[in-house]
Amino acid sequence: MKSLLNFAKFLNSVEKYGPMAFSLILTLASILFICNDFIRSIAIRALEFDVLSLIITIESILFGFILTVLALIMQLKNNKALEAIRSANRYTDLIKFNKSAAYSCFFTILFTFILILLSSRVFYSIFYLGFILVWEYTFLMSLFTNLRFMMIFFQIAQKD
């Protein structure tokens, strides 16, 4: 029984800190792989204007979806699934996960705009490379936080 409780605590920690940890691990791994010429050429092509504008479009749609879901959650009072979440003391976690997904979308959009402005001037300095790493972290964080929230949201939708 005790090992089951420890496993539940571990899963709860992964749910809370997983997006941050996975984003950090992948960003640090990209530093190691950027030394490879083939991977560097792929990374340079990925930072072209078309790809970055597509990322802005997708992140903007996700941002709108996340805020719409938040408005719906706040308005639903007599929903069976939300009542179950409230009784399990997970409602605040749901709102926190929504907030972190919204913030990560917002910052990814902001940093992608800045990256488009910087890439037009071709700064290949340490500042530019550092900013790319920050952008990569926020982009990955956005992917993982949105995935986490959507998985929870779909579980709610299935219960209702």
Accessible surface in RSA format (square Angstrom, percent):
REM  Atomic radii and reference values for relative SASA: ProtOr
REM  Chains: A
REM  Algorithm: Lee & Richards
REM  Probe-radius: 1.40
REM  Slices: 20
REM RES _ NUM      All-atoms   Total-Side   Main-Chain    Non-polar    All polar
REM                ABS   REL    ABS   REL    ABS   REL    ABS   REL    ABS   REL
RES MET A   1   174.60  90.4 131.19  86.8  43.41 103.4 117.70 100.1  56.90  75.4
RES LYS A   2   161.77  78.9 156.49  96.0   5.28  12.6 101.00  90.9  60.77  64.7
RES SER A   3    85.92  72.6  75.77 101.1  10.15  23.4  49.92 106.3  36.00  50.4
RES LEU A   4   115.93  64.6 113.46  81.2   2.47   6.2 115.36  81.0   0.57   1.5
RES LEU A   5   101.53  56.5 100.99  72.2   0.54   1.4 101.19  71.1   0.34   0.9
RES ASN A   6    81.11  55.9  75.19  72.7   5.92  14.3  25.00  60.2  56.11  54.2
RES PHE A   7   110.78  55.4 106.30  65.8   4.48  11.7 110.08  66.7   0.70   2.0
RES ALA A   8    54.05  49.7  45.30  69.9   8.75  19.9  49.19  69.3   4.86  12.9
RES LYS A   9   143.04  69.8 139.19  85.4   3.85   9.2  87.32  78.6  55.72  59.4
RES PHE A  10   119.54  59.8 113.45  70.3   6.08  15.8 119.12  72.2   0.42   1.2
RES LEU A  11    90.45  50.4  86.12  61.6   4.33  10.9  86.44  60.7   4.01  10.8
RES ASN A  12    55.10  38.0  50.92  49.2   4.18  10.1  12.92  31.1  42.17  40.8
RES SER A  13    52.84  44.7  50.11  66.9   2.73   6.3  22.39  47.7  30.45  42.7
RES VAL A  14    58.56  38.5  53.11  48.1   5.44  13.1  56.61  49.2   1.95   5.3
RES GLU A  15    48.97  28.1  40.44  30.6   8.53  20.3  22.84  44.2  26.13  21.3
RES LYS A  16    82.87  40.4  71.10  43.6  11.78  28.0  23.87  21.5  59.01  62.9
RES TYR A  17   130.37  60.9 130.04  74.0   0.34   0.9  87.31  65.6  43.07  53.1
RES GLY A  18     4.99   6.1   0.00   N/A   4.99   6.1   4.84  13.3   0.14   0.3
RES PRO A  19     9.00   6.6   8.90   8.1   0.10   0.4   8.99   7.4   0.01   0.1
RES MET A  20    89.69  46.4  89.33  59.1   0.36   0.9  48.52  41.3  41.17  54.5
RES ALA A  21    43.53  40.0  37.20  57.4   6.33  14.4  43.19  60.8   0.34   0.9
RES PHE A  22   100.29  50.2  99.55  61.7   0.74   1.9 100.29  60.8   0.01   0.0
RES SER A  23     0.00   0.0   0.00   0.0   0.00   0.0   0.00   0.0   0.00   0.0
RES LEU A  24    90.28  50.3  90.28  64.6   0.00   0.0  90.28  63.4   0.00   0.0
RES ILE A  25   107.31  61.1 104.56  77.9   2.75   6.6 105.99  76.3   1.33   3.6
RES LEU A  26    80.97  45.1  77.69  55.6   3.28   8.3  77.69  54.6   3.28   8.8
RES THR A  27     9.54   6.8   9.54   9.7   0.00   0.0   9.54  12.8   0.00   0.0
RES LEU A  28    94.36  52.5  91.55  65.5   2.81   7.1  91.76  64.4   2.59   7.0
RES ALA A  29    27.58  25.4  25.28  39.0   2.29   5.2  27.03  38.1   0.55   1.5
RES SER A  30    28.27  23.9  22.90  30.6   5.37  12.4  26.48  56.4   1.78   2.5
RES ILE A  31    72.00  41.0  68.94  51.4   3.06   7.4  70.00  50.4   2.00   5.4
RES LEU A  32   137.47  76.6 120.66  86.3  16.80  42.2 123.02  86.4  14.45  38.9
RES PHE A  33   115.46  57.8 114.34  70.8   1.12   2.9 115.46  70.0   0.00   0.0
RES ILE A  34    66.44  37.8  66.38  49.5   0.06   0.2  66.38  47.8   0.06   0.2
RES CYS A  35    96.17  72.7  78.56  87.6  17.61  41.4  31.20  79.0  64.97  70.1
RES ASN A  36    76.92  53.0  66.17  63.9  10.75  25.9  18.88  45.4  58.04  56.1
RES ASP A  37   103.61  72.6  94.75  94.3   8.86  20.9  36.23  85.3  67.38  67.2
RES PHE A  38   139.27  69.7 132.00  81.8   7.27  18.9 137.65  83.5   1.62   4.6
RES ILE A  39    59.20  33.7  59.04  44.0   0.16   0.4  59.04  42.5   0.16   0.4
RES ARG A  40    97.01  40.7  97.01  49.5   0.00   0.0  34.70  47.4  62.31  37.8
RES SER A  41    40.56  34.3  35.26  47.1   5.30  12.2  35.42  75.4   5.14   7.2
RES ILE A  42    77.02  43.8  76.16  56.7   0.86   2.1  76.27  54.9   0.75   2.0
RES ALA A  43    32.39  29.8  26.41  40.8   5.99  13.6  31.95  45.0   0.45   1.2
RES ILE A  44    87.94  50.0  83.72  62.4   4.22  10.2  84.72  61.0   3.22   8.7
RES ARG A  45   134.76  56.6 132.05  67.3   2.71   6.5  56.13  76.7  78.63  47.7
RES ALA A  46    44.46  40.9  38.45  59.3   6.01  13.7  43.12  60.7   1.33   3.5
RES LEU A  47    26.54  14.8  21.15  15.1   5.40  13.6  21.40  15.0   5.15  13.9
RES GLU A  48    93.45  53.7  86.95  65.8   6.50  15.5  34.38  66.5  59.07  48.2
RES PHE A  49   127.09  63.6 119.18  73.8   7.92  20.6 120.51  73.1   6.59  18.8
RES ASP A  50   108.09  75.7 101.98 101.5   6.11  14.4  30.83  72.6  77.26  77.1
RES VAL A  51    57.51  37.8  56.47  51.1   1.05   2.5  57.48  49.9   0.03   0.1
RES LEU A  52     0.14   0.1   0.14   0.1   0.00   0.0   0.14   0.1   0.00   0.0
RES SER A  53    37.64  31.8  35.76  47.7   1.88   4.3  22.87  48.7  14.77  20.7
RES LEU A  54   103.42  57.6 100.36  71.8   3.06   7.7 103.40  72.6   0.02   0.1
RES ILE A  55    19.99  11.4  19.12  14.2   0.87   2.1  19.99  14.4   0.00   0.0
RES ILE A  56    22.56  12.8  22.49  16.8   0.07   0.2  22.56  16.2   0.00   0.0
RES THR A  57    72.64  51.7  68.09  69.0   4.56  10.9  47.64  64.0  25.00  37.8
RES ILE A  58    84.44  48.1  83.95  62.5   0.49   1.2  84.34  60.7   0.10   0.3
RES GLU A  59     1.61   0.9   1.61   1.2   0.00   0.0   0.47   0.9   1.13   0.9
RES SER A  60    50.04  42.3  40.97  54.7   9.07  20.9  31.35  66.8  18.69  26.2
RES ILE A  61   116.81  66.5 108.46  80.8   8.35  20.1 114.66  82.6   2.15   5.8
RES LEU A  62    29.10  16.2  29.08  20.8   0.02   0.0  29.10  20.4   0.00   0.0
RES PHE A  63    56.88  28.5  56.88  35.2   0.00   0.0  56.88  34.5   0.00   0.0
RES GLY A  64    33.23  41.0   0.00   N/A  33.23  41.0  32.66  89.6   0.57   1.3
RES PHE A  65    66.73  33.4  59.64  36.9   7.09  18.4  65.30  39.6   1.43   4.1
RES ILE A  66     0.00   0.0   0.00   0.0   0.00   0.0   0.00   0.0   0.00   0.0
RES LEU A  67    76.11  42.4  70.53  50.5   5.58  14.0  70.85  49.8   5.26  14.2
RES THR A  68    78.42  55.8  73.44  74.5   4.98  11.9  52.91  71.1  25.52  38.6
RES VAL A  69     2.84   1.9   2.84   2.6   0.00   0.0   2.84   2.5   0.00   0.0
RES LEU A  70    42.70  23.8  42.70  30.5   0.00   0.0  42.70  30.0   0.00   0.0
RES ALA A  71    51.52  47.4  44.03  67.9   7.49  17.0  51.12  72.0   0.40   1.1
RES LEU A  72    87.51  48.7  87.43  62.5   0.08   0.2  87.46  61.4   0.05   0.1
RES ILE A  73     4.97   2.8   4.97   3.7   0.00   0.0   4.97   3.6   0.00   0.0
RES MET A  74    98.37  50.9  91.42  60.5   6.95  16.5  91.46  77.8   6.91   9.2
RES GLN A  75   136.57  76.4 114.07  83.4  22.50  53.6  37.88  80.6  98.70  74.9
RES LEU A  76    77.66  43.3  76.37  54.6   1.29   3.3  77.66  54.5   0.00   0.0
RES LYS A  77   127.23  62.1 119.53  73.3   7.71  18.3  83.74  75.4  43.50  46.3
RES ASN A  78   147.28 101.6 115.14 111.3  32.13  77.4  36.92  88.8 110.36 106.7
RES ASN A  79    19.09  13.2  12.43  12.0   6.66  16.0   7.29  17.6  11.80  11.4
RES LYS A  80   165.98  81.0 155.66  95.5  10.31  24.5 103.06  92.8  62.91  67.0
RES ALA A  81     2.45   2.3   0.12   0.2   2.33   5.3   2.29   3.2   0.16   0.4
RES LEU A  82     0.59   0.3   0.59   0.4   0.00   0.0   0.59   0.4   0.00   0.0
RES GLU A  83    81.57  46.8  78.86  59.7   2.71   6.4  37.52  72.6  44.05  36.0
RES ALA A  84    47.53  43.7  38.07  58.8   9.46  21.5  43.59  61.4   3.95  10.5
RES ILE A  85    22.75  12.9  20.83  15.5   1.93   4.6  22.75  16.4   0.00   0.0
RES ARG A  86    69.50  29.2  57.47  29.3  12.03  28.6  40.73  55.7  28.77  17.4
RES SER A  87    93.17  78.7  56.72  75.7  36.45  84.0  52.54 111.9  40.63  56.9
RES ALA A  88    63.75  58.6  37.47  57.8  26.28  59.8  49.13  69.2  14.62  38.7
RES ASN A  89   127.08  87.6 107.39 103.8  19.69  47.4  31.75  76.4  95.33  92.1
RES ARG A  90    72.20  30.3  71.44  36.4   0.76   1.8  37.61  51.4  34.60  21.0
RES TYR A  91    40.48  18.9  40.48  23.0   0.00   0.0  36.47  27.4   4.02   5.0
RES THR A  92    86.63  61.6  84.09  85.3   2.53   6.0  69.34  93.1  17.29  26.1
RES ASP A  93    16.27  11.4  16.20  16.1   0.07   0.2   1.00   2.3  15.27  15.2
RES LEU A  94     3.42   1.9   2.03   1.4   1.40   3.5   2.97   2.1   0.46   1.2
RES ILE A  95    33.31  19.0  33.31  24.8   0.00   0.0  33.31  24.0   0.00   0.0
RES LYS A  96   125.29  61.1 120.93  74.2   4.36  10.4  73.35  66.0  51.94  55.3
RES PHE A  97    10.63   5.3  10.63   6.6   0.00   0.0  10.63   6.4   0.00   0.0
RES ASN A  98     0.31   0.2   0.31   0.3   0.00   0.0   0.00   0.0   0.31   0.3
RES LYS A  99   103.61  50.5 102.18  62.7   1.43   3.4  47.27  42.6  56.33  60.0
RES SER A 100    33.79  28.6  27.05  36.1   6.74  15.5  31.59  67.3   2.19   3.1
RES ALA A 101     0.00   0.0   0.00   0.0   0.00   0.0   0.00   0.0   0.00   0.0
RES ALA A 102    11.34  10.4  11.06  17.1   0.28   0.6  11.29  15.9   0.05   0.1
RES TYR A 103   130.25  60.8 130.05  74.0   0.20   0.5  87.84  66.0  42.41  52.3
RES SER A 104    11.04   9.3   5.24   7.0   5.81  13.4  10.66  22.7   0.39   0.5
RES CYS A 105     0.00   0.0   0.00   0.0   0.00   0.0   0.00   0.0   0.00   0.0
RES PHE A 106    93.95  47.0  93.73  58.1   0.22   0.6  93.81  56.9   0.14   0.4
RES PHE A 107    83.48  41.8  83.48  51.7   0.00   0.0  83.48  50.6   0.00   0.0
RES THR A 108     0.00   0.0   0.00   0.0   0.00   0.0   0.00   0.0   0.00   0.0
RES ILE A 109    25.28  14.4  25.11  18.7   0.18   0.4  25.28  18.2   0.00   0.0
RES LEU A 110    71.69  39.9  70.12  50.2   1.57   4.0  71.55  50.3   0.13   0.4
RES PHE A 111    38.89  19.5  38.89  24.1   0.00   0.0  38.89  23.6   0.00   0.0
RES THR A 112     0.03   0.0   0.03   0.0   0.00   0.0   0.00   0.0   0.03   0.1
RES PHE A 113   106.93  53.5 106.43  65.9   0.50   1.3 106.43  64.5   0.50   1.4
RES ILE A 114    59.11  33.6  59.11  44.0   0.00   0.0  59.11  42.6   0.00   0.0
RES LEU A 115     0.00   0.0   0.00   0.0   0.00   0.0   0.00   0.0   0.00   0.0
RES ILE A 116    27.96  15.9  26.68  19.9   1.28   3.1  26.76  19.3   1.20   3.3
RES LEU A 117   117.38  65.4 115.34  82.5   2.05   5.1 116.15  81.6   1.23   3.3
RES LEU A 118    27.83  15.5  27.81  19.9   0.02   0.0  27.83  19.5   0.00   0.0
RES SER A 119    31.73  26.8  19.53  26.1  12.20  28.1  11.10  23.6  20.63  28.9
RES SER A 120    80.93  68.4  44.28  59.1  36.65  84.4  50.90 108.4  30.03  42.1
RES ARG A 121   160.40  67.3 135.55  69.1  24.85  59.2  41.61  56.9 118.78  72.0
RES VAL A 122    92.36  60.8  74.78  67.7  17.58  42.4  76.79  66.7  15.57  42.2
RES PHE A 123    84.65  42.3  82.53  51.1   2.12   5.5  84.65  51.3   0.00   0.0
RES TYR A 124   139.19  65.0 104.60  59.5  34.59  90.0  78.73  59.2  60.46  74.5
RES SER A 125    50.93  43.0  42.14  56.2   8.79  20.2  46.37  98.7   4.56   6.4
RES ILE A 126   151.90  86.4 143.21 106.7   8.68  20.9 143.86 103.6   8.04  21.8
RES PHE A 127   129.03  64.6 121.51  75.3   7.52  19.6 128.77  78.1   0.26   0.7
RES TYR A 128     7.25   3.4   7.25   4.1   0.00   0.0   0.98   0.7   6.28   7.7
RES LEU A 129    88.64  49.4  87.63  62.7   1.01   2.5  87.69  61.6   0.95   2.5
RES GLY A 130    30.30  37.4   0.00   N/A  30.30  37.4  28.90  79.3   1.40   3.1
RES PHE A 131    24.02  12.0  20.14  12.5   3.87  10.1  22.31  13.5   1.71   4.9
RES ILE A 132    28.47  16.2  28.47  21.2   0.00   0.0  28.47  20.5   0.00   0.0
RES LEU A 133    54.64  30.4  53.13  38.0   1.51   3.8  53.95  37.9   0.69   1.9
RES VAL A 134    74.36  48.9  70.73  64.0   3.62   8.7  74.29  64.6   0.06   0.2
RES TRP A 135    21.22   8.5  21.22  10.3   0.00   0.0  21.22  11.3   0.00   0.0
RES GLU A 136    33.66  19.3  33.66  25.5   0.00   0.0  13.80  26.7  19.86  16.2
RES TYR A 137    57.23  26.7  57.23  32.6   0.00   0.0  46.51  35.0  10.72  13.2
RES THR A 138    18.88  13.4  18.37  18.6   0.51   1.2  18.88  25.4   0.00   0.0
RES PHE A 139    45.00  22.5  45.00  27.9   0.00   0.0  45.00  27.3   0.00   0.0
RES LEU A 140    24.20  13.5  24.20  17.3   0.00   0.0  24.20  17.0   0.00   0.0
RES MET A 141    37.59  19.5  37.59  24.9   0.00   0.0  37.59  32.0   0.00   0.0
RES SER A 142     0.00   0.0   0.00   0.0   0.00   0.0   0.00   0.0   0.00   0.0
RES LEU A 143    74.27  41.4  69.08  49.4   5.19  13.1  69.82  49.0   4.45  12.0
RES PHE A 144    48.23  24.1  45.93  28.4   2.30   6.0  46.03  27.9   2.20   6.3
RES THR A 145     0.21   0.2   0.21   0.2   0.00   0.0   0.21   0.3   0.00   0.0
RES ASN A 146     2.11   1.5   2.11   2.0   0.00   0.0   2.11   5.1   0.00   0.0
RES LEU A 147    97.48  54.3  96.78  69.2   0.70   1.8  97.48  68.5   0.00   0.0
RES ARG A 148    26.46  11.1  21.96  11.2   4.50  10.7  17.47  23.9   8.99   5.5
RES PHE A 149     0.00   0.0   0.00   0.0   0.00   0.0   0.00   0.0   0.00   0.0
RES MET A 150    42.43  22.0  42.43  28.1   0.00   0.0  22.16  18.8  20.27  26.9
RES MET A 151   110.03  57.0 105.76  70.0   4.27  10.2  94.08  80.0  15.94  21.1
RES ILE A 152    25.12  14.3  25.04  18.7   0.08   0.2  25.04  18.0   0.08   0.2
RES PHE A 153    42.62  21.3  42.62  26.4   0.00   0.0  42.62  25.8   0.00   0.0
RES PHE A 154   111.18  55.6 110.56  68.5   0.62   1.6 110.76  67.1   0.42   1.2
RES GLN A 155   104.65  58.5 103.05  75.3   1.60   3.8  26.57  56.6  78.08  59.2
RES ILE A 156    15.80   9.0  15.66  11.7   0.14   0.3  15.80  11.4   0.00   0.0
RES ALA A 157    57.88  53.2  35.76  55.2  22.12  50.3  43.47  61.2  14.41  38.2
RES GLN A 158   155.31  86.8 121.54  88.8  33.77  80.4  44.88  95.5 110.43  83.8
RES LYS A 159   140.62  68.6 109.12  67.0  31.50  75.0  71.13  64.0  69.50  74.0
RES ASP A 160   103.78  72.7  52.74  52.5  51.04 120.7  27.38  64.4  76.40  76.2
END  Absolute sums over single chains surface
CHAIN  1 A    10422.3       9481.0        941.3       7796.9       2625.4
END  Absolute sums over all chains
TOTAL         10422.3       9481.0        941.3       7796.9       2625.4
